[in-house]
């Protein structure tokens, strides 16, 4: 998780993310902060907001990984579990070991931006278009 080019708050977030310790709605229901009927994802897809759904399986947020792989010119199948996704992403088969550090930074930046976008949708009622390039 820890990388000298990544702010410690991002590394700490990712460390918590991989341990399913971030305040997703399902985690907040489990801790009795939210009621059971508040568990649905803010994107309106009808699925509970779990870590894996939010970052990987959601049609909106999960599509970011396709765009990242396209940008990197890599073809890959995404694992459906966040820990497996992290390991798979930073150790892409066939890529030189020197790229692992760069891939880690890219992965950390992506999950951080996804979390910030999720929070903007929850707390500020705003949404960005991931396909919009100003």
Backbone as a chain_set.jsonl record, in Angstrom:
{"seq": "XXXXXXXXXXXXXXXXXXXXXXXXXXXXXXXXXXXXXXXXXXXXXXXXXXXXXXXXXXXXXXXXXXXXXXXXXXXXXXXXXXXXXXXXXXXXXXXXXXXXXXXXXXXXXXXXXXXXXXXXXXXXXXXXXXXXXX", "coords": {"N": [[0.799, -1.192, 0.0], [1.899, 1.234, 0.735], [3.596, 3.89, -0.713], [6.112, 6.0, -1.902], [5.375, 8.063, -3.617], [2.759, 8.525, -3.166], [0.238, 10.121, -1.312], [0.016, 9.769, 2.252], [-2.582, 9.62, 3.319], [-4.047, 8.534, 1.245], [-2.846, 6.037, 0.93], [-3.442, 4.953, 3.456], [-6.242, 4.919, 3.271], [-6.512, 3.017, 1.177], [-5.407, 0.775, 2.406], [-7.307, 0.336, 4.408], [-9.477, -0.094, 2.735], [-8.846, -2.539, 1.434], [-9.188, -4.215, 3.541], [-11.819, -4.138, 3.995], [-12.807, -2.039, 5.586], [-13.808, 0.484, 5.2], [-16.239, 3.147, 5.314], [-18.667, 2.021, 3.864], [-22.105, 1.72, 2.869], [-23.17, -0.801, 3.606], [-21.331, -1.58, 5.559], [-21.79, 0.422, 7.44], [-24.43, -0.161, 8.159], [-24.024, -2.654, 9.324], [-22.584, -1.837, 11.559], [-24.528, -0.53, 12.865], [-25.028, 2.152, 12.35], [-26.47, 3.108, 10.231], [-29.83, 2.413, 9.085], [-31.254, -0.73, 8.048], [-32.689, -0.412, 5.649], [-31.31, 1.591, 4.355], [-29.198, 0.719, 2.83], [-28.745, 0.639, 0.098], [-26.91, 1.364, -2.88], [-25.652, 4.558, -3.849], [-25.665, 5.179, -6.524], [-27.96, 4.299, -7.696], [-28.472, 1.787, -8.768], [-29.72, -0.288, -7.536], [-28.418, -2.207, -6.047], [-26.877, -3.397, -3.006], [-24.557, -1.278, -1.259], [-21.621, -2.41, -1.198], [-18.109, -2.948, -0.613], [-16.865, -4.394, -2.731], [-18.852, -4.206, -4.717], [-19.095, -1.415, -5.094], [-16.494, -0.575, -5.972], [-15.802, -2.352, -8.005], [-17.866, -3.944, -9.282], [-20.026, -2.351, -9.912], [-21.904, -0.867, -12.479], [-21.456, 1.772, -13.255], [-19.16, 2.823, -11.703], [-17.396, 0.646, -11.807], [-16.793, 0.509, -14.487], [-14.706, 2.188, -14.883], [-12.324, 0.805, -14.641], [-12.112, -0.576, -17.028], [-11.641, 1.575, -18.755], [-9.172, 2.429, -17.769], [-7.556, 0.193, -18.32], [-7.745, 0.24, -21.077], [-6.494, 2.682, -21.626], [-3.922, 1.985, -20.747], [-3.376, 0.166, -22.642], [-3.891, -2.571, -22.269], [-5.213, -5.828, -22.067], [-7.547, -7.393, -20.064], [-9.166, -9.402, -17.537], [-11.271, -8.577, -14.967], [-10.988, -9.414, -11.557], [-13.601, -10.12, -9.188], [-13.388, -9.412, -6.545], [-12.068, -7.134, -4.254], [-9.462, -7.361, -3.038], [-8.234, -9.355, -4.592], [-8.372, -8.059, -7.024], [-6.622, -5.877, -6.666], [-4.124, -7.229, -6.311], [-3.979, -8.583, -8.757], [-3.973, -6.419, -10.54], [-1.609, -4.906, -9.977], [0.346, -6.747, -10.494], [0.384, -7.476, -13.216], [0.37, -10.011, -15.587], [3.074, -10.748, -17.699], [4.066, -8.188, -17.848], [6.921, -6.129, -17.255], [8.778, -6.282, -14.175], [9.497, -3.79, -13.243], [7.366, -2.141, -13.824], [5.477, -2.604, -11.897], [5.457, -0.893, -9.65], [4.573, 1.523, -10.764], [2.044, 0.717, -11.64], [0.858, 0.233, -9.194], [0.637, 2.842, -8.167], [-1.159, 3.917, -10.019], [-3.425, 2.297, -9.524], [-3.97, 2.974, -6.846], [-4.532, 5.713, -7.149], [-6.835, 5.546, -8.699], [-8.755, 4.164, -7.04], [-8.918, 5.996, -4.966], [-9.96, 8.284, -6.255], [-12.409, 7.221, -7.098], [-13.631, 6.809, -4.609], [-13.77, 9.446, -3.664], [-15.525, 10.486, -5.587], [-17.787, 8.955, -5.043], [-18.353, 9.932, -2.477], [-18.908, 12.618, -3.078], [-21.296, 12.267, -4.43], [-22.915, 11.233, -2.401], [-22.791, 13.118, -0.243], [-22.778, 15.716, -1.308], [-24.525, 15.698, -3.348], [-23.761, 15.748, -6.037], [-22.475, 14.828, -9.266], [-19.952, 13.48, -11.326], [-19.091, 13.004, -14.756], [-17.548, 10.218, -15.914], [-16.633, 9.886, -18.48], [-16.318, 12.339, -19.557], [-14.102, 14.605, -20.871], [-12.529, 17.461, -20.273]], "CA": [[0.0, 0.0, 0.0], [2.665, 2.453, 0.963], [4.428, 4.258, -1.849], [6.627, 7.346, -1.629], [4.721, 9.045, -4.479], [1.335, 8.544, -2.838], [-0.012, 10.697, 0.023], [-0.265, 8.743, 3.258], [-4.023, 9.459, 3.502], [-4.507, 7.638, 0.179], [-2.364, 4.705, 1.297], [-4.239, 4.502, 4.593], [-7.559, 4.577, 2.738], [-6.407, 1.758, 0.431], [-5.183, -0.276, 3.4], [-8.628, 0.074, 4.996], [-10.316, -0.634, 1.663], [-8.523, -3.956, 1.225], [-9.662, -4.939, 4.73], [-13.256, -3.854, 4.062], [-13.003, -1.204, 6.766], [-14.239, 1.835, 4.848], [-17.655, 3.299, 5.678], [-19.705, 1.789, 2.868], [-23.419, 1.638, 3.524], [-23.337, -2.101, 4.271], [-20.537, -1.562, 6.794], [-22.474, 1.296, 8.4], [-25.586, -0.916, 8.657], [-23.488, -3.677, 10.231], [-22.187, -1.139, 12.79], [-25.77, 0.071, 13.364], [-25.034, 3.596, 12.132], [-27.596, 3.276, 9.311], [-30.882, 1.399, 9.128], [-31.153, -1.75, 7.0], [-33.254, 0.061, 4.386], [-30.413, 2.604, 3.793], [-28.014, 0.022, 2.362], [-28.606, 0.662, -1.353], [-25.856, 2.183, -3.458], [-26.081, 5.893, -4.228], [-25.767, 5.26, -7.98], [-29.312, 3.97, -8.12], [-28.533, 0.524, -9.507], [-30.536, -1.24, -6.792], [-27.58, -3.16, -5.322], [-26.31, -2.889, -1.755], [-23.251, -0.655, -1.412], [-20.511, -3.133, -0.596], [-16.81, -2.553, -1.157], [-16.657, -5.018, -4.04], [-19.782, -3.645, -5.696], [-18.784, -0.015, -5.342], [-15.245, -0.363, -6.693], [-15.54, -3.286, -9.112], [-19.002, -4.545, -9.975], [-20.996, -1.335, -10.285], [-21.829, -0.538, -13.901], [-20.877, 3.104, -13.4], [-17.801, 2.946, -11.169], [-16.589, -0.478, -12.276], [-16.375, 0.733, -15.872], [-13.462, 2.952, -14.856], [-11.194, -0.106, -14.844], [-12.022, -0.816, -18.47], [-11.006, 2.752, -19.333], [-7.766, 2.423, -17.359], [-6.872, -0.832, -19.111], [-7.687, 0.738, -22.451], [-5.45, 3.701, -21.607], [-2.644, 1.293, -20.616], [-3.305, -0.77, -23.764], [-3.821, -3.901, -21.666], [-6.455, -6.59, -22.079], [-7.583, -8.132, -18.808], [-10.446, -9.723, -16.916], [-11.199, -8.076, -13.609], [-11.544, -10.217, -10.468], [-14.741, -9.477, -8.555], [-13.092, -9.153, -5.129], [-11.126, -6.02, -4.256], [-8.097, -7.81, -2.732], [-7.743, -10.036, -5.793], [-8.225, -7.042, -8.063], [-5.379, -5.16, -6.379], [-2.982, -8.104, -6.607], [-3.979, -8.821, -10.201], [-3.663, -5.184, -11.248], [-0.217, -4.463, -9.838], [1.249, -7.805, -10.97], [-0.111, -7.91, -14.522], [1.208, -11.023, -16.223], [3.743, -10.346, -18.923], [4.657, -6.855, -17.75], [8.171, -6.147, -16.481], [8.662, -6.013, -12.737], [9.658, -2.346, -13.027], [6.074, -1.461, -13.976], [4.609, -2.891, -10.752], [5.355, 0.303, -8.821], [3.708, 2.474, -11.478], [0.68, 0.19, -11.617], [0.345, 0.446, -7.84], [0.255, 4.251, -8.069], [-2.376, 4.071, -10.827], [-4.528, 1.652, -8.8], [-4.276, 3.796, -5.671], [-5.174, 6.942, -7.618], [-8.189, 5.205, -9.172], [-9.682, 3.888, -5.93], [-9.092, 7.242, -4.231], [-10.875, 9.126, -7.023], [-13.733, 6.604, -7.024], [-14.168, 7.084, -3.27], [-14.124, 10.866, -3.622], [-16.732, 10.659, -6.401], [-18.896, 8.378, -4.259], [-18.673, 10.868, -1.398], [-19.57, 13.782, -3.682], [-22.676, 11.878, -4.732], [-23.642, 11.023, -1.146], [-22.838, 14.267, 0.649], [-22.97, 16.989, -2.01], [-25.531, 15.483, -4.383], [-23.184, 16.09, -7.332], [-21.928, 13.675, -9.966], [-19.089, 13.735, -12.474], [-19.194, 12.051, -15.859], [-16.194, 9.679, -16.093], [-16.258, 9.921, -19.886], [-16.152, 13.729, -19.965], [-12.708, 15.06, -20.842], [-12.525, 18.9, -20.63]], "C": [[0.842, 1.256, 0.0], [3.614, 2.676, -0.201], [4.853, 5.703, -1.644], [5.975, 8.427, -2.479], [3.238, 9.221, -4.171], [1.155, 9.16, -1.456], [-0.424, 9.607, 1.017], [-1.765, 8.561, 3.485], [-4.608, 8.525, 2.438], [-4.075, 6.207, 0.485], [-3.16, 4.127, 2.457], [-5.643, 4.114, 4.149], [-7.512, 3.223, 2.032], [-6.184, 0.574, 1.375], [-6.517, -0.672, 4.05], [-9.572, -0.549, 3.974], [-10.087, -2.13, 1.484], [-8.921, -4.827, 2.413], [-11.153, -4.746, 4.97], [-13.597, -3.073, 5.327], [-13.35, 0.239, 6.419], [-15.742, 1.939, 5.111], [-18.623, 3.211, 4.488], [-21.029, 1.652, 3.603], [-23.625, 0.299, 4.209], [-22.52, -2.168, 5.562], [-21.189, -0.682, 7.856], [-23.739, 0.644, 8.956], [-25.111, -1.967, 9.662], [-23.074, -3.061, 11.572], [-23.357, -0.418, 13.458], [-25.744, 1.61, 13.332], [-26.199, 3.962, 11.221], [-28.609, 2.169, 9.526], [-30.72, 0.454, 7.934], [-31.668, -1.248, 5.651], [-32.403, 1.159, 3.735], [-29.189, 2.007, 3.114], [-27.774, 0.16, 0.853], [-27.599, 1.706, -1.815], [-26.414, 3.491, -3.987], [-26.269, 6.039, -5.735], [-27.112, 4.865, -8.531], [-29.447, 2.663, -8.875], [-29.356, -0.54, -8.779], [-29.745, -2.281, -6.018], [-27.118, -2.551, -4.002], [-24.911, -2.319, -1.998], [-22.224, -1.418, -0.588], [-19.216, -2.624, -1.219], [-16.622, -3.101, -2.559], [-17.6, -4.443, -5.09], [-19.383, -2.228, -6.079], [-17.568, 0.149, -6.251], [-15.054, -1.252, -7.915], [-16.764, -3.654, -9.928], [-20.074, -3.559, -10.412], [-20.811, -0.976, -11.754], [-21.146, 0.816, -14.102], [-19.423, 3.148, -12.951], [-16.878, 1.834, -11.664], [-16.086, -0.289, -13.692], [-15.09, 1.537, -15.955], [-12.272, 2.037, -15.146], [-11.02, -0.446, -16.317], [-11.302, 0.356, -19.143], [-9.517, 2.819, -18.986], [-6.996, 1.395, -18.175], [-6.746, -0.412, -20.573], [-6.582, 1.779, -22.581], [-4.058, 3.067, -21.547], [-2.378, 0.332, -21.774], [-3.08, -2.204, -23.272], [-5.194, -4.55, -21.774], [-6.465, -7.462, -20.828], [-9.017, -8.425, -18.401], [-10.314, -9.341, -15.451], [-11.758, -9.077, -12.607], [-12.65, -9.428, -9.766], [-14.555, -9.152, -7.085], [-11.941, -8.157, -5.08], [-9.686, -6.453, -3.97], [-7.466, -8.496, -3.93], [-7.506, -9.04, -6.918], [-6.916, -6.276, -7.884], [-4.169, -6.002, -6.77], [-2.86, -8.342, -8.116], [-3.513, -7.575, -10.952], [-2.182, -4.829, -11.162], [0.786, -5.517, -10.298], [0.761, -8.364, -12.305], [0.879, -8.871, -15.17], [1.815, -10.47, -17.512], [4.372, -8.967, -18.875], [5.931, -6.933, -16.906], [7.944, -5.758, -15.028], [8.779, -4.515, -12.427], [8.339, -1.596, -13.127], [5.166, -1.651, -12.764], [4.414, -1.662, -9.867], [4.439, 1.338, -9.478], [2.26, 2.009, -11.473], [0.046, 0.364, -10.244], [-0.136, 1.886, -7.674], [-1.039, 4.498, -8.845], [-3.573, 3.487, -10.092], [-4.95, 2.494, -7.602], [-4.987, 5.084, -6.075], [-6.614, 6.665, -8.053], [-9.153, 4.98, -8.012], [-9.928, 5.146, -5.107], [-10.094, 8.141, -4.946], [-12.287, 8.547, -7.029], [-14.39, 6.898, -5.681], [-14.59, 8.544, -3.152], [-15.389, 11.133, -4.438], [-17.946, 10.101, -5.677], [-19.323, 9.346, -3.174], [-19.323, 12.144, -1.923], [-21.035, 13.474, -3.977], [-23.508, 11.745, -3.46], [-23.841, 12.33, -0.389], [-23.117, 15.601, -0.035], [-24.019, 16.915, -3.114], [-25.044, 15.973, -5.753], [-22.595, 14.839, -7.95], [-21.076, 14.146, -11.13], [-19.342, 12.671, -13.524], [-17.798, 11.514, -16.136], [-15.731, 9.726, -17.548], [-16.029, 11.328, -20.393], [-14.697, 14.132, -19.796], [-12.668, 16.527, -21.246], [-11.301, 19.286, -21.45]], "O": [[0.514, 2.233, -0.674], [4.338, 1.772, -0.617], [4.039, 6.54, -1.254], [6.013, 9.6, -2.106], [2.546, 9.983, -4.846], [1.847, 8.768, -0.516], [-1.119, 8.654, 0.664], [-2.196, 7.456, 3.814], [-5.567, 7.802, 2.711], [-4.857, 5.271, 0.314], [-3.514, 2.948, 2.447], [-6.178, 3.098, 4.594], [-8.374, 2.375, 2.262], [-6.723, -0.51, 1.15], [-6.813, -1.855, 4.217], [-10.37, -1.425, 4.308], [-11.045, -2.899, 1.393], [-8.982, -6.051, 2.291], [-11.684, -5.137, 6.01], [-14.545, -3.398, 6.041], [-13.202, 1.127, 7.259], [-16.439, 0.925, 5.129], [-19.302, 4.18, 4.148], [-21.057, 1.487, 4.822], [-24.201, 0.256, 5.296], [-22.969, -2.749, 6.549], [-21.144, -1.007, 9.043], [-24.086, 0.875, 10.114], [-25.718, -2.147, 10.718], [-23.205, -3.707, 12.612], [-23.189, 0.227, 14.494], [-26.354, 2.273, 14.171], [-26.84, 4.996, 11.408], [-28.29, 1.117, 10.08], [-30.112, 0.817, 6.928], [-31.129, -1.627, 4.611], [-32.751, 1.619, 2.647], [-28.228, 2.729, 2.847], [-26.688, -0.177, 0.38], [-27.461, 2.775, -1.222], [-27.525, 3.528, -4.514], [-26.973, 6.947, -6.176], [-27.382, 5.071, -9.714], [-30.447, 2.451, -9.561], [-29.655, -1.587, -9.354], [-30.34, -3.157, -5.39], [-26.984, -1.333, -3.89], [-24.17, -2.82, -2.844], [-21.99, -1.104, 0.579], [-19.242, -1.942, -2.243], [-16.261, -2.362, -3.475], [-17.194, -4.217, -6.23], [-19.341, -1.887, -7.261], [-17.608, 0.932, -7.2], [-14.23, -0.943, -8.777], [-16.698, -3.674, -11.157], [-20.945, -3.909, -11.209], [-19.684, -0.802, -12.217], [-20.346, 0.978, -15.023], [-18.543, 3.478, -13.746], [-15.697, 2.076, -11.91], [-15.062, -0.86, -14.067], [-14.448, 1.561, -17.005], [-11.323, 2.443, -15.817], [-9.894, -0.586, -16.794], [-10.447, 0.148, -20.004], [-8.7, 3.221, -19.815], [-5.907, 1.684, -18.67], [-5.736, -0.691, -21.219], [-5.817, 1.756, -23.545], [-3.127, 3.535, -22.202], [-1.295, -0.244, -21.878], [-2.224, -2.935, -23.771], [-6.217, -3.889, -21.592], [-5.504, -8.185, -20.563], [-9.956, -7.778, -18.864], [-9.36, -9.735, -14.778], [-12.882, -9.55, -12.776], [-12.625, -8.197, -9.759], [-15.483, -8.66, -6.443], [-10.947, -8.32, -5.788], [-8.766, -5.947, -4.614], [-6.303, -8.252, -4.252], [-6.544, -9.169, -7.675], [-6.187, -6.055, -8.851], [-3.288, -5.528, -7.487], [-1.762, -8.303, -8.672], [-2.736, -7.679, -11.902], [-1.569, -4.488, -12.174], [1.964, -5.206, -10.474], [0.727, -9.579, -12.5], [2.069, -8.578, -15.284], [1.14, -9.81, -18.302], [5.137, -8.609, -19.77], [6.005, -7.713, -15.957], [7.029, -5.0, -14.706], [8.211, -4.041, -11.443], [8.21, -0.51, -12.562], [4.18, -0.928, -12.619], [3.307, -1.422, -9.384], [3.618, 1.957, -8.801], [1.348, 2.821, -11.318], [-1.155, 0.611, -10.134], [-1.201, 2.122, -7.103], [-1.919, 5.215, -8.369], [-4.63, 4.116, -10.039], [-6.141, 2.703, -7.37], [-5.94, 5.5, -5.416], [-7.507, 7.472, -7.795], [-10.248, 5.541, -8.0], [-11.033, 5.345, -4.601], [-10.984, 8.702, -4.307], [-13.261, 9.297, -6.971], [-15.582, 7.204, -5.626], [-15.649, 8.844, -2.601], [-16.235, 11.924, -4.022], [-19.016, 10.71, -5.695], [-20.517, 9.563, -2.966], [-20.207, 12.695, -1.266], [-21.905, 14.325, -3.793], [-24.684, 12.109, -3.45], [-24.95, 12.619, 0.061], [-23.639, 16.521, 0.596], [-24.361, 17.921, -3.735], [-25.814, 16.539, -6.529], [-22.252, 13.893, -7.241], [-21.432, 15.092, -11.833], [-19.762, 11.559, -13.203], [-16.93, 12.279, -16.557], [-14.534, 9.614, -17.81], [-15.594, 11.512, -21.53], [-14.131, 14.015, -18.709], [-12.762, 16.832, -22.435], [-11.151, 20.449, -21.825]]}, "num_chains": 1, "name": "protein.A"}
